Amino acid sequence: MNTQSTFGVRNKYFQSQYEIVLRHALVAEKICMVDNSDEKTIQNPYGSQPTATIQAVAGTYSVSAWTVTDDALTVTDEVIYAEQIYAHDQFFAVFDIMASRLDNMMYSVAFGIDKYVLNNFCANATGAYTTPAGGFTTGGNINTILGNLLSKVAGYQNVSAGTFLVI
């Protein structure tokens, strides 16, 4: 059985489904910046953030300095998935089996990315929160705990764009 003729179709399915998985299944996508493009390039240097001023109409303006900063990024970790398929022809000949396996592979990679991001967030966290007596095991504490945690970030910029609490 020749499966080479369907490679393009399989690859197209894989790429389209992989984008869906990374956009919808990742917790990391919701709580931090994730670049899942195929660009493989991180822009460097980067410019300073521009700031607009609101003033009465006067016909004058102040010029602000624009600075450029060199930055370094060292990539030390990656999430990969690899397996050897022994019944290659039979595997790719039946779409349901192939699609199910590819979906499982994609979700496995998404899980690995989330695990890495959440573990690093927890390892590098700088604060602690002590729950009321009984913690989450006391039903009446849940709203208090969530309210207290939200109050720690409620004053920050872009909170209305989406706040996520990972417990």
Helices and strands as residue ranges (DSSP letters): G 4-6, H 7-24, H 28-31, E 46-47, E 68-69, H 88-93, H 95-123, G 135-137, H 141-151, G 159-161
